[in-house]
């Protein structure tokens, strides 16, 4: 025996079952002590609760049955949903849902699309980079130049949150709408940045579709699950009446 609480005992075999094999003797001893202490606390608390609660308060049969039944139904519905719900959501479905529910997708932070190239201060070919970046419409050309000369850049057309952009670009503006020019040159103590602000959306504007695409996909799939379960409930009841398995009085 390892411990006793009134008339209950904790055996060594019970503890061994909870200790994984392969750990050091020291770790095994530490874990065993922890498990013993937890057992003591749980056991004494349970006994004290039983001593101080009435028989009525200790009668959990109804709650236990309700919980068990709910768990059985949940498991069955989950299995059915897994088998029958189509999780492929077409682009047009996402777009249609977005267009019909734009009021549900309002920005709480500014977002923008931005391209930039980062140069060390005093970079010898600054004018060349300036010409290519601001005058070249082909991002492939800009990207090739930056890769060839080992310059950091960002040229993707993805929406980004303004506060995230400010973490790595020295923008003085407090919000995206305060950026006055679509083309900018800014500096900090170590670098010069060439920027192109391609688009901006502010707080309370509609979120761009690309930012909520995954959310909409989840919403549509959840709606399918809800419809399937509702239909299944209706079908089971209807079938029960047809087979005379259900009667109302």
C-alpha positions as CSV (number, residue, x, y, z in Angstrom):
1,X,0.0,0.0,0.0
2,X,1.2,3.5,-0.8
3,X,-1.5,5.6,0.9
4,X,-4.7,5.4,2.9
5,X,-7.6,7.8,3.3
6,X,-10.0,6.5,6.0
7,X,-11.0,3.0,4.7
8,X,-9.7,3.4,1.1
9,X,-6.2,2.4,0.0
10,X,-4.0,3.3,-2.9
11,X,-1.9,0.4,-4.2
12,X,1.4,0.3,-6.0
13,X,-0.1,-1.4,-9.0
14,X,-2.6,1.5,-9.5
15,X,0.3,4.0,-9.5
16,X,2.4,1.9,-11.9
17,X,-0.3,1.9,-14.5
18,X,-0.1,5.7,-14.7
19,X,3.7,6.0,-15.0
20,X,5.0,5.6,-18.5
21,X,7.8,3.2,-19.1
22,X,11.3,4.3,-20.2
23,X,11.6,7.3,-17.8
24,X,14.4,7.6,-15.3
25,X,14.1,6.3,-11.8
26,X,14.2,9.9,-10.5
27,X,11.4,11.1,-12.8
28,X,9.4,8.0,-11.9
29,X,9.7,8.7,-8.2
30,X,8.7,12.4,-8.8
31,X,5.7,11.4,-10.8
32,X,4.7,8.8,-8.3
33,X,4.7,11.3,-5.4
34,X,2.6,13.7,-7.5
35,X,0.1,11.0,-8.3
36,X,-0.1,10.0,-4.6
37,X,-0.7,13.5,-3.5
38,X,-3.4,14.0,-6.1
39,X,-5.2,10.8,-5.1
40,X,-5.1,11.8,-1.4
41,X,-6.6,15.2,-2.1
42,X,-9.3,13.9,-4.5
43,X,-10.2,11.0,-2.1
44,X,-10.5,13.1,1.0
45,X,-12.5,15.8,-0.8
46,X,-14.9,13.2,-2.2
47,X,-15.4,11.7,1.2
48,X,-16.0,15.0,2.8
49,X,-18.5,16.0,0.1
50,X,-20.4,12.7,0.6
51,X,-20.6,13.3,4.3
52,X,-22.0,16.8,3.9
53,X,-24.4,16.4,1.0
54,X,-27.9,15.0,1.4
55,X,-29.1,11.9,-0.4
56,X,-31.2,14.1,-2.7
57,X,-28.1,16.2,-3.6
58,X,-26.1,13.0,-4.2
59,X,-28.7,11.6,-6.7
60,X,-27.2,12.3,-10.1
61,X,-28.8,9.5,-11.9
62,X,-31.0,11.7,-14.0
63,X,-28.2,14.1,-14.9
64,X,-25.9,11.1,-15.7
65,X,-28.5,9.5,-18.0
66,X,-29.1,12.8,-19.7
67,X,-25.4,13.4,-20.3
68,X,-24.9,9.8,-21.5
69,X,-27.8,10.0,-23.9
70,X,-26.6,13.4,-25.2
71,X,-23.1,11.9,-25.7
72,X,-24.5,8.9,-27.6
73,X,-26.6,11.2,-29.9
74,X,-23.5,13.5,-30.4
75,X,-21.4,10.5,-31.4
76,X,-24.0,9.3,-33.8
77,X,-24.6,12.7,-35.4
78,X,-20.8,13.3,-35.7
79,X,-20.3,10.0,-37.4
80,X,-23.2,10.7,-39.8
81,X,-21.9,14.2,-40.6
82,X,-18.4,12.8,-41.2
83,X,-19.8,10.3,-43.7
84,X,-22.3,12.5,-45.6
85,X,-21.3,16.2,-45.5
86,X,-19.5,17.4,-48.5
87,X,-16.6,19.5,-47.3
88,X,-15.7,20.8,-50.8
89,X,-16.8,24.4,-51.2
90,X,-16.7,25.9,-54.6
91,X,-15.2,29.4,-55.2
92,X,-18.6,30.6,-56.5
93,X,-20.3,29.5,-53.3
94,X,-17.8,31.5,-51.2
95,X,-18.2,34.5,-53.4
96,X,-22.0,34.4,-53.3
97,X,-22.0,34.1,-49.5
98,X,-19.6,37.0,-49.3
99,X,-21.6,39.2,-51.5
100,X,-24.9,38.4,-49.7
101,X,-23.4,39.0,-46.2
102,X,-21.0,41.9,-46.6
103,X,-22.4,43.6,-43.5
104,X,-21.0,40.7,-41.4
105,X,-17.5,41.3,-42.6
106,X,-16.4,44.7,-41.3
107,X,-12.8,45.6,-40.7
108,X,-11.7,46.4,-37.1
109,X,-8.2,47.3,-38.3
110,X,-6.9,49.0,-41.5
111,X,-5.6,46.7,-44.2
112,X,-3.5,47.4,-47.3
113,X,-1.8,45.9,-50.3
114,X,1.8,47.0,-50.5
115,X,5.0,46.3,-52.5
116,X,8.4,47.2,-51.2
117,X,12.1,46.8,-51.7
118,X,14.6,47.3,-48.9
119,X,18.0,48.8,-49.6
120,X,21.0,49.4,-47.3
121,X,21.7,53.1,-46.8
122,X,24.3,54.2,-49.4
123,X,23.5,51.3,-51.7
124,X,25.5,52.1,-54.9
125,X,22.8,51.3,-57.4
126,X,20.0,53.1,-55.6
127,X,19.0,55.0,-58.7
128,X,18.8,51.8,-60.7
129,X,16.5,50.1,-58.2
130,X,14.4,53.3,-58.0
131,X,13.9,53.3,-61.8
132,X,13.1,49.6,-61.9
133,X,10.8,49.6,-58.9
134,X,8.8,52.7,-59.7
135,X,8.7,52.5,-63.5
136,X,8.6,48.7,-64.2
137,X,5.1,47.2,-64.3
138,X,6.4,43.7,-64.5
139,X,6.9,42.4,-60.9
140,X,8.9,39.5,-62.3
141,X,11.6,41.9,-63.5
142,X,11.8,43.6,-60.1
143,X,11.9,40.2,-58.3
144,X,14.6,38.9,-60.6
145,X,16.7,42.0,-59.9
146,X,16.3,41.8,-56.2
147,X,17.2,38.1,-56.1
148,X,20.3,38.7,-58.3
149,X,21.5,41.5,-56.0
150,X,20.4,39.9,-52.7
151,X,17.8,42.6,-51.8
152,X,14.9,42.0,-49.5
153,X,11.5,42.6,-51.1
154,X,7.8,42.0,-50.9
155,X,5.8,41.8,-54.2
156,X,2.8,39.7,-53.4
157,X,-0.7,41.1,-53.9
158,X,-2.1,40.0,-50.6
159,X,-4.0,42.1,-48.1
160,X,-2.1,42.7,-44.9
161,X,-3.1,44.4,-41.6
162,X,-1.6,47.8,-41.3
163,X,-0.4,47.3,-37.7
164,X,1.5,44.2,-38.8
165,X,3.2,46.2,-41.7
166,X,4.3,48.8,-39.2
167,X,6.2,46.2,-37.3
168,X,8.8,45.9,-40.0
169,X,8.4,49.1,-42.0
170,X,9.1,52.5,-40.4
171,X,5.7,54.1,-41.4
172,X,4.9,57.3,-39.5
173,X,1.2,57.2,-40.4
174,X,-1.1,56.0,-37.6
175,X,-3.6,54.5,-40.0
176,X,-3.4,53.3,-43.5
177,X,-5.5,56.1,-44.9
178,X,-3.0,58.7,-43.7
179,X,-0.4,57.5,-46.2
180,X,-0.6,60.4,-48.6
181,X,1.2,59.0,-51.6
182,X,0.8,55.7,-53.5
183,X,4.6,55.7,-54.1
184,X,6.9,56.4,-51.2
185,X,10.6,56.5,-50.3
186,X,11.3,56.3,-46.6
187,X,14.4,55.8,-44.4
188,X,15.4,54.7,-41.0
189,X,18.9,54.5,-39.4
190,X,20.0,51.5,-41.5
191,X,17.8,51.2,-44.6
192,X,16.0,52.9,-47.3
193,X,12.6,51.6,-48.4
194,X,10.9,52.0,-51.8
195,X,7.1,51.5,-51.3
196,X,4.1,51.1,-53.5
197,X,0.7,51.3,-51.7
198,X,-1.6,49.5,-54.1
199,X,-4.8,49.6,-52.1
200,X,-6.2,50.6,-48.7
201,X,-9.3,49.7,-46.7
202,X,-10.0,51.3,-43.4
203,X,-12.0,50.4,-40.2
204,X,-15.7,49.6,-40.9
205,X,-14.9,49.0,-44.6
206,X,-15.8,45.6,-45.9
207,X,-13.1,43.0,-45.4
208,X,-11.5,41.8,-48.6
209,X,-12.7,38.4,-49.6
210,X,-9.2,36.9,-49.4
211,X,-9.1,37.6,-45.7
212,X,-12.4,35.9,-44.9
213,X,-12.3,33.1,-47.4
214,X,-11.5,30.4,-44.9
215,X,-14.0,31.7,-42.4
216,X,-16.8,31.6,-45.1
217,X,-15.8,28.1,-46.1
218,X,-16.2,27.0,-42.4
219,X,-19.6,28.8,-42.2
220,X,-20.9,27.0,-45.3
221,X,-19.7,23.6,-44.1
222,X,-21.3,24.2,-40.7
223,X,-24.5,25.2,-42.4
224,X,-24.5,21.9,-44.3
225,X,-23.9,20.0,-41.1
226,X,-26.9,21.8,-39.4
227,X,-29.2,21.1,-42.4
228,X,-28.1,17.4,-42.5
229,X,-28.8,16.9,-38.8
230,X,-32.2,18.7,-39.0
231,X,-33.2,16.6,-42.0
232,X,-32.0,13.4,-40.3
233,X,-34.2,14.3,-37.2
234,X,-37.2,14.9,-39.4
235,X,-36.7,11.7,-41.4
236,X,-36.3,9.5,-38.3
237,X,-39.5,10.8,-36.8
238,X,-41.4,10.4,-40.1
239,X,-40.1,6.9,-40.5
240,X,-41.0,6.1,-36.9
241,X,-44.6,7.1,-37.5
242,X,-44.8,5.2,-40.8
243,X,-43.5,2.0,-39.1
244,X,-45.8,2.5,-36.1
245,X,-42.8,2.8,-33.9
246,X,-44.0,6.2,-32.6
247,X,-47.5,7.1,-31.3
248,X,-48.9,10.2,-29.7
249,X,-51.8,10.1,-27.3
